[in-house]
Amino acid sequence: MFLGGTPAKEWQAPAMRSVILVSLALAILTACASAATHSPRQLTGMEMYQQLCASCHGVDGHGDGPVSSLIRIGVPDLTRVAQRDGGEFPAEDVRRTIDGRWDRRAHGARDMPVWGWQLYDVSSTHDAEERAIVDSMIGRLVDYLRSIQVE
């Protein structure tokens, strides 16, 4: 079949790629908007992980989430954090990576969101309380990541 003098197969592949890329971009934006509008303040660490992290790190934490292929520097397997650190889970390093205080520039640009800022309610007039809430949320996420480590 010809459309405007072009065989259908010649325009279908690029058009399909465009549809897929636009759909993926919309899914990412929706996930970001969802994270911003549906506060994880009362969620467990596992629930926060599923809502905030699984799109990149995968449902089981193996670095194989649906958008992982778009991350330039690769997405780490979060079930092997302790293994990569000599057998001990580096809770404080993980906390600092999640909240944005530790940025490993030597490994490339930071593609991971700075969750310390993303979770912080800037409209709050009680900074110390807000920081405590965010620290608690990140603590639950760190505890969950500790629980999924492989031997």
C-alpha positions in Angstrom: 0.0 0.0 0.0 1.3 3.5 -0.8 0.6 6.6 1.2 1.6 9.8 -0.4 3.9 8.0 -2.8 5.7 6.1 0.1 5.4 2.4 0.7 3.6 1.8 4.0 6.4 -0.3 5.4 8.9 2.6 5.0 6.9 4.9 7.3 5.5 2.4 9.7 8.7 1.5 11.5 9.8 5.1 12.3 6.2 5.9 13.2 6.0 3.0 15.5 9.2 4.0 17.2 7.9 7.5 17.6 4.7 6.2 19.2 6.7 4.0 21.6 9.1 6.8 22.6 6.2 9.2 23.2 4.3 6.6 25.2 7.4 5.9 27.3 8.0 9.6 27.9 4.4 10.0 29.0 4.7 7.0 31.3 7.8 8.5 32.9 6.1 11.9 33.3 3.1 10.2 34.8 5.2 8.3 37.2 7.0 11.6 38.3 3.7 13.4 38.6 2.3 10.5 40.6 5.2 10.5 43.0 4.7 14.2 43.5 1.0 14.1 44.0 0.6 10.8 45.9 2.7 11.3 49.0 4.6 8.2 50.2 4.7 9.6 53.7 2.7 6.7 55.2 3.9 3.9 52.9 6.2 1.1 53.9 9.7 0.9 52.5 8.5 -1.8 50.0 5.6 0.3 48.9 7.8 3.4 48.4 10.2 1.3 46.4 7.5 0.1 44.1 6.2 3.6 43.6 9.5 5.5 43.3 12.2 3.1 42.3 10.9 0.1 40.4 10.5 1.8 37.1 14.3 2.0 36.9 15.6 -0.7 39.3 12.9 -3.3 38.5 10.2 -4.9 40.6 12.8 -7.1 42.4 15.6 -4.6 42.4 17.8 -6.3 39.8 18.3 -3.1 37.7 15.9 -4.2 35.0 13.0 -1.8 35.2 11.0 -0.7 32.2 13.0 2.5 31.8 16.5 1.1 32.7 17.6 0.9 29.1 17.3 4.7 28.9 19.7 5.3 31.7 23.2 6.1 30.2 25.3 4.8 33.1 23.3 1.6 33.7 21.0 0.9 36.7 22.6 -1.1 39.5 21.2 -4.3 40.9 20.1 -3.2 44.4 20.0 -6.8 45.7 23.8 -6.9 45.6 24.7 -3.7 47.3 26.1 -5.5 50.3 27.9 -8.0 48.1 29.6 -5.2 46.2 30.6 -3.6 49.5 32.4 -6.6 51.0 29.4 -8.2 52.5 28.2 -5.4 54.7 25.2 -3.3 53.7 26.4 0.3 53.7 23.2 1.8 55.1 24.5 5.4 55.5 26.0 5.5 51.9 22.7 4.2 50.5 20.8 6.8 52.5 23.1 9.6 51.3 22.7 8.3 47.7 18.9 8.3 47.9 18.6 11.7 49.5 21.2 13.3 47.2 24.0 14.1 49.7 26.3 11.6 48.0 26.7 12.2 44.3 29.1 9.8 42.5 30.2 12.1 39.7 33.1 9.8 38.8 30.5 7.4 37.5 28.8 10.0 35.2 25.9 12.4 35.6 23.3 11.7 38.2 20.3 10.2 36.4 18.6 9.2 39.7 16.2 11.7 41.2 17.3 13.5 44.4 14.6 12.0 46.6 15.6 14.2 49.6 14.3 17.2 47.7 11.5 15.4 45.8 10.0 14.2 49.1 10.5 17.4 51.0 7.3 19.6 51.3 8.6 23.1 50.5 5.3 24.6 51.7 6.0 23.4 55.2 6.8 26.1 57.7 8.5 23.7 60.1 11.8 22.8 58.5 13.1 20.5 61.3 9.8 18.5 61.3 9.8 18.2 57.6 13.4 17.0 57.5 12.5 14.4 60.2 9.6 13.1 58.1 11.8 12.8 55.0 14.5 11.1 56.9 12.0 8.6 58.3 10.7 7.9 54.8 14.2 7.4 53.4 15.0 5.2 56.4 12.1 2.9 55.6 13.3 2.7 52.0 16.9 1.9 53.2 15.5 -0.8 55.5 13.7 -2.4 52.6 16.8 -2.3 50.4 18.7 -4.0 53.3 16.0 -6.7 53.4 16.4 -7.7 49.7 20.1 -8.3 49.8 21.3 -11.6 48.4 23.8 -13.7 50.4 
